[in-house]
Amino acid sequence: MMKMRLWSFAVSALAVVPALAVAQDAPPAAAAAPPAAPAPTSEAGELNLALETRADGYTYNPQGRRDPFINLLKSVAGKPTDTIRPSGIAGFVINEVHLRGIVENPAGSGKYIALLLGPDGKTYFPKVGQRLYDGVITAIDAVTVYFRQEVTDPLSPEKTKEVKKMLYPTEEARQ
C-alpha cells in the first residue's frame, strides 16, 4: 500500500515539474500576445475561420466535422420554434395528427380524402397537396396517407423525409 502511494506521488510530481519549468520560461501573457488581427475573409465577404492561425502557431482543421458550438435545438428550416402557428390543419405537426379514415371522392374519380383527427379534437378533411406546419400531403390511397416532412435536424443530410400513416397500423407492422 505504501509503495502504491509513493508511486502515485512520484508520477504526479513528474507531471508537475515540466509544467512549472515551462511556466517560468514563458514571457508574461500581456507582453507575448500581439494585438488581435481582424478575422480573414474570403472573396464573398464571409468569415473564413476553418484554418485561422493563432499567434502561437496552432491551427484548427475541422476535416468535415460539424461546429461543436452550433445550437442543435435551433430550427434550421428558418422557422423559429417559438412562433405562433396558423390555425387549423396548417398549424399542426404531422406527428400530432391521427388518421381516422379515408373516403373516396364522391365523383368516383379514384381520388381519396383523408379524415385526420387534430390535437384540438376536431376532424379535418385534407386532400393531396394540403399543407401542414412541417410538411405536405403527397398522396392518399385506400389505406395510407403519405406526407413529405421537412427535416429540421442540422446533422441530417436529407432535408425532407417521407412519412406514412396507415389506416390500420397492424398492417404496417406485418410488412
C-alpha positions, 0 to 999 in steps of 0.5 A: 500500500505504501509503495502504491502511494509513493508511486502515485506521488512520484508520477504526479510530481513528474507531471508537475515539474515540466509544467512549472519549468515551462511556466517560468520560461514563458514571457508574461501573457500581456507582453507575448500576445500581439494585438488581435488581427481582424478575422480573414475573409474570403472573396464573398465577404464571409468569415473564413475561420476553418484554418485561422492561425493563432499567434502561437502557431496552432491551427484548427482543421475541422476535416468535415466535422460539424461546429461543436458550438452550433445550437442543435435545438435551433430550427434550421428550416428558418422557422423559429420554434417559438412562433405562433402557428396558423390555425387549423390543419396548417398549424399542426405537426404531422406527428400530432395528427391521427388518421381516422379514415379515408373516403373516396371522392364522391365523383368516383374519380379514384381520388381519396380524402383523408379524415385526420383527427387534430390535437384540438379534437376536431376532424379535418378533411385534407386532400393531396397537396394540403399543407401542414406546419412541417410538411405536405400531403403527397398522396392518399390511397385506400389505406395510407396517407403519405406526407413529405416532412421537412427535416429540421435536424442540422446533422441530417443530410436529407432535408425532407423525409417521407412519412406514412400513416396507415389506416390500420397500423397492424398492417404496417407492422406485418410488412 
